[in-house]
Amino acid sequence: MYKSVLGRILICSMSLAISAVAMLAQNAAKTDHHPKFLQIITPHEGVDFTRFSADLEQVIRRNWWAKMPSETKQKLDRGLNGKVVVGFGIQRDGQLSNVPKVEVSSGNKDLDEAAVSAVRASAPFEHLPDAFKGPNIDLRLTFLYNQPFSAQNP
């Protein structure tokens, strides 16, 4: 009896948690929400960049680890940490409109260079959304190395 009641409570708790997550996801989809590590600096007139931002962040993240020197990866495994903020621009056709630059350095050349290299290697990106009428967008992307998520703001 005790186990079946406990099992029902656990199942109800899990169902409530899943429902809450689903509601949060639906509400996030309704807002102009961008990935937390990516900031669109250019005014974008309320154009929905959600899919574009998610795709861009995924491509860069994939290249980020690949571009990092193995010696730096070993240092990270031993606790090296830092935060790098890279600024760059993207033209309507997905090409970089300017050279990616470190805006906030980690203080470690290898970490900074891995972040910049990840952005460069990821271009060209998807075309900007058709609803956006500007010629390009300027972005700022935060890279965290062994840092808490609360360190994301530049």
C-alpha positions in Angstrom: 0.0 0.0 0.0 2.7 2.5 1.0 4.7 1.9 -2.2 1.6 2.3 -4.4 0.7 5.6 -2.8 4.2 6.8 -3.0 4.3 5.8 -6.6 1.2 7.7 -7.4 2.5 10.8 -5.7 5.7 10.5 -7.6 3.8 10.1 -10.9 1.6 13.1 -10.2 4.6 15.2 -9.3 6.4 14.3 -12.5 3.2 15.1 -14.5 3.0 18.5 -12.9 6.6 19.2 -13.6 6.3 18.1 -17.2 3.2 20.3 -17.6 5.0 23.3 -16.0 7.9 22.8 -18.4 5.6 22.6 -21.4 3.8 25.8 -20.3 7.1 27.6 -19.9 8.2 26.5 -23.3 4.9 27.7 -24.9 5.2 31.1 -23.2 8.9 31.4 -24.2 7.9 30.6 -27.8 5.3 33.4 -27.7 7.8 36.1 -26.7 10.7 37.6 -28.5 13.2 35.3 -26.7 16.7 34.8 -27.9 19.3 32.3 -26.6 20.7 33.6 -23.4 24.3 33.8 -24.6 23.5 35.7 -27.8 22.5 39.4 -28.0 21.3 41.1 -31.1 22.7 44.6 -30.8 21.0 46.0 -33.9 17.4 47.2 -33.5 15.3 44.6 -35.2 11.9 46.1 -35.2 10.3 43.2 -33.4 11.3 40.7 -36.1 11.3 37.1 -34.8 15.0 36.0 -34.8 14.3 32.9 -32.5 15.0 30.2 -35.1 17.9 32.1 -36.7 19.5 32.7 -33.3 19.1 29.1 -32.2 20.6 27.8 -35.5 23.5 30.3 -35.3 24.3 29.4 -31.7 24.2 25.6 -32.5 26.6 26.0 -35.4 29.0 28.1 -33.5 28.9 25.8 -30.5 29.7 22.8 -32.7 32.8 24.6 -34.1 33.9 26.1 -30.8 35.2 22.8 -29.3 36.6 21.7 -32.7 38.7 24.9 -33.0 40.1 24.7 -29.5 43.8 23.4 -29.3 44.1 20.1 -27.5 46.5 21.6 -24.9 43.8 24.2 -24.0 41.2 21.4 -23.7 43.5 19.7 -21.2 43.9 22.9 -19.2 40.1 23.2 -19.1 39.9 19.7 -17.8 42.3 20.8 -15.0 40.1 23.8 -14.1 41.1 26.6 -16.4 38.2 29.1 -16.7 37.2 32.3 -18.3 34.6 34.3 -20.1 34.9 35.7 -23.6 32.5 38.0 -25.4 32.8 38.2 -29.2 31.2 40.9 -31.3 30.5 40.3 -35.0 28.0 41.2 -37.8 26.1 39.2 -40.3 24.8 40.5 -43.7 21.4 39.6 -45.1 23.0 36.7 -47.1 24.6 35.1 -44.0 28.1 36.3 -44.7 30.1 38.0 -41.9 29.8 41.8 -42.3 32.9 42.5 -40.1 35.7 40.6 -38.5 34.7 38.9 -35.2 36.4 40.8 -32.3 36.9 40.0 -28.7 35.0 42.6 -26.7 35.6 41.1 -23.3 38.8 38.9 -23.0 39.2 35.9 -20.7 42.8 36.9 -20.1 43.8 33.7 -21.9 44.9 34.0 -25.6 43.9 30.4 -26.4 40.4 30.8 -25.0 39.8 34.1 -26.8 41.1 32.7 -30.1 39.0 29.6 -29.8 35.8 31.7 -29.5 36.8 34.0 -32.4 37.7 31.0 -34.6 34.4 29.3 -33.8 32.5 32.3 -35.2 34.7 32.6 -38.3 34.5 28.8 -39.0 30.7 28.9 -38.7 30.2 31.4 -41.5 28.3 31.7 -43.8 25.2 31.5 -41.6 21.6 31.2 -42.6 20.1 34.2 -44.4 18.6 36.8 -42.1 14.8 36.5 -41.7 12.9 38.0 -44.7 10.9 40.2 -42.3 14.1 42.0 -41.3 14.7 44.9 -43.7 18.1 46.1 -42.5 21.3 45.3 -44.4 22.9 43.4 -41.5 22.8 42.7 -37.8 25.4 43.2 -35.1 25.7 40.5 -32.5 27.4 39.8 -29.2 28.0 36.2 -28.2 29.2 35.1 -24.7 31.4 32.0 -24.3 31.8 30.6 -20.8 34.7 28.2 -19.9 34.1 26.5 -16.6 31.9 29.4 -15.5 28.5 29.4 -13.9 25.6 30.5 -16.2 25.2 33.6 -14.0 28.4 34.9 -15.5 26.9 35.3 -19.0 26.1 39.0 -19.0 28.9 41.1 -20.6 
